[in-house]
């Protein structure tokens, strides 16, 4: 599902104009990105957490030049779904029907 499809669906369910939904969604994304860039994690009860995950310093290989490269410690954004969210997905009949059968 694309962002445009999400906006359309929210607009249909709530009766709010698409332009207003778009502004709200864009504002939400901006707050998440700006807050995480400042080192803050975001916790949304019943949905999940947007967190900064620490990646340790490591040595990688540049195969084409056959040299070692040091990749410094850094942070990457991650999403951790809540238990409620995980259970909803686990118990979804629609997803079970879509899954390939062995």
One Martini backbone bead per residue (centre of mass of N, CA, C, O) as a GRO file, in nm:
protein
  102
    1UNK     BB    1   0.096   0.036   0.023
    2UNK     BB    2   0.061   0.359  -0.026
    3UNK     BB    3   0.041   0.676   0.078
    4UNK     BB    4  -0.203   0.751  -0.099
    5UNK     BB    5  -0.380   0.512  -0.002
    6UNK     BB    6  -0.383   0.589   0.295
    7UNK     BB    7  -0.510   0.867   0.262
    8UNK     BB    8  -0.772   0.770   0.129
    9UNK     BB    9  -0.864   0.580   0.360
   10UNK     BB   10  -0.877   0.792   0.582
   11UNK     BB   11  -1.075   0.981   0.440
   12UNK     BB   12  -1.309   0.773   0.419
   13UNK     BB   13  -1.330   0.698   0.733
   14UNK     BB   14  -1.349   1.021   0.841
   15UNK     BB   15  -1.417   1.270   0.625
   16UNK     BB   16  -1.154   1.390   0.557
   17UNK     BB   17  -0.970   1.571   0.378
   18UNK     BB   18  -0.699   1.496   0.189
   19UNK     BB   19  -0.527   1.748   0.251
   20UNK     BB   20  -0.537   1.715   0.561
   21UNK     BB   21  -0.418   1.433   0.575
   22UNK     BB   22  -0.153   1.496   0.434
   23UNK     BB   23  -0.051   1.706   0.640
   24UNK     BB   24  -0.053   1.512   0.882
   25UNK     BB   25   0.134   1.294   0.775
   26UNK     BB   26   0.376   1.481   0.714
   27UNK     BB   27   0.406   1.581   1.007
   28UNK     BB   28   0.462   1.308   1.133
   29UNK     BB   29   0.718   1.239   0.971
   30UNK     BB   30   0.878   1.489   1.062
   31UNK     BB   31   0.877   1.433   1.364
   32UNK     BB   32   1.015   1.161   1.352
   33UNK     BB   33   1.276   1.247   1.205
   34UNK     BB   34   1.365   1.481   1.391
   35UNK     BB   35   1.368   1.325   1.660
   36UNK     BB   36   1.567   1.100   1.572
   37UNK     BB   37   1.800   1.298   1.493
   38UNK     BB   38   1.805   1.385   1.817
   39UNK     BB   39   1.770   1.086   1.977
   40UNK     BB   40   1.473   1.016   1.973
   41UNK     BB   41   1.219   0.821   2.076
   42UNK     BB   42   0.911   0.654   1.963
   43UNK     BB   43   0.596   0.597   2.137
   44UNK     BB   44   0.316   0.381   2.037
   45UNK     BB   45   0.055   0.272   2.172
   46UNK     BB   46  -0.037  -0.031   2.005
   47UNK     BB   47   0.203  -0.019   1.773
   48UNK     BB   48   0.503   0.125   1.844
   49UNK     BB   49   0.862   0.175   1.776
   50UNK     BB   50   1.086   0.439   1.721
   51UNK     BB   51   1.431   0.359   1.671
   52UNK     BB   52   1.770   0.377   1.764
   53UNK     BB   53   2.020   0.179   1.628
   54UNK     BB   54   2.309   0.026   1.717
   55UNK     BB   55   2.619   0.010   1.542
   56UNK     BB   56   2.900  -0.142   1.527
   57UNK     BB   57   3.212  -0.162   1.484
   58UNK     BB   58   3.366  -0.255   1.161
   59UNK     BB   59   3.496  -0.490   0.927
   60UNK     BB   60   3.529  -0.462   0.584
   61UNK     BB   61   3.506  -0.554   0.231
   62UNK     BB   62   3.670  -0.474  -0.072
   63UNK     BB   63   3.657  -0.676  -0.335
   64UNK     BB   64   3.776  -0.514  -0.582
   65UNK     BB   65   4.045  -0.419  -0.393
   66UNK     BB   66   4.120  -0.592  -0.146
   67UNK     BB   67   4.007  -0.429   0.118
   68UNK     BB   68   3.989  -0.273   0.419
   69UNK     BB   69   3.702  -0.149   0.608
   70UNK     BB   70   3.599   0.099   0.826
   71UNK     BB   71   3.306   0.089   1.028
   72UNK     BB   72   3.157   0.290   1.212
   73UNK     BB   73   2.979   0.380   1.451
   74UNK     BB   74   2.611   0.362   1.430
   75UNK     BB   75   2.285   0.475   1.332
   76UNK     BB   76   1.954   0.327   1.292
   77UNK     BB   77   1.648   0.304   1.188
   78UNK     BB   78   1.360   0.163   1.369
   79UNK     BB   79   1.097  -0.091   1.402
   80UNK     BB   80   0.882  -0.182   1.685
   81UNK     BB   81   0.638  -0.378   1.747
   82UNK     BB   82   0.380  -0.443   1.922
   83UNK     BB   83   0.208  -0.690   2.071
   84UNK     BB   84  -0.065  -0.616   1.947
   85UNK     BB   85   0.031  -0.607   1.655
   86UNK     BB   86   0.144  -0.894   1.635
   87UNK     BB   87  -0.121  -1.043   1.706
   88UNK     BB   88  -0.290  -0.936   1.471
   89UNK     BB   89  -0.114  -1.070   1.252
   90UNK     BB   90  -0.113  -1.365   1.353
   91UNK     BB   91  -0.455  -1.363   1.351
   92UNK     BB   92  -0.476  -1.329   1.046
   93UNK     BB   93  -0.664  -1.469   0.803
   94UNK     BB   94  -0.568  -1.330   0.542
   95UNK     BB   95  -0.267  -1.404   0.570
   96UNK     BB   96  -0.306  -1.710   0.582
   97UNK     BB   97  -0.435  -1.724   0.292
   98UNK     BB   98  -0.173  -1.594   0.141
   99UNK     BB   99  -0.003  -1.810   0.225
  100UNK     BB  100   0.201  -2.050   0.146
  101UNK     BB  101   0.173  -2.386   0.087
  102UNK     BB  102   0.351  -2.697   0.176
   0.00000   0.00000   0.00000
